Amino acid sequence: MNIVKLTWNDIYLAIKELESKIDFKQYDYIIGVARGGVVPATILSYRHNKELNFIGVKSYTNNRTSDGSIESYIELPMELETSNKCLLFIDDLSDTGNTINFINTTYSPETCVINTAVLYEKTKTKVKATFYGEAVDSDLWLEFPWER
């Protein structure tokens, strides 16, 4: 597997591309998906003056493997009012689509609008994000600047 070491400039360009596809005015909250989505969600919340919250979802081990399971370790605050609100979940990458699927099935859109956005989406992901900045080959391993 080829490793691509992304630079902060790469991240900036992916954020700009993602921004061009989203009407941020319609969203009440930006929800960062920890850990990888924390940085882009924070940047986007500042740039678009949106309230920021986080969830924590883990699908990979430290040795870059995944068995397809999702471990949730940070939930949305119970006091966060989501009825009749629009939520935009931000992550760094959709690789398998498991995290996007978890968000779509866990945070029911019965009383609110749920959309997902990622900086990078792999071409063979099973579940697509609503928005993505750049499509990348599924054979690449992306290493983000905040990971080193």
Buried (B, 14 or more C-beta within 10 A) or exposed (E): EEEEEBEEEBBEBBBEBBBEEBEBEEBBBBBBBBBBBBBBBBBBBEEBEBEBBBBBBBBBEEEEEEEEEBEEEBEBEEEBEBEEBBBBBBBBBBBBBBBBBBBBEBBEEEEBBBBBBBBBBBEEBEBEBBBBBEEBEEEBEBEBEBEE
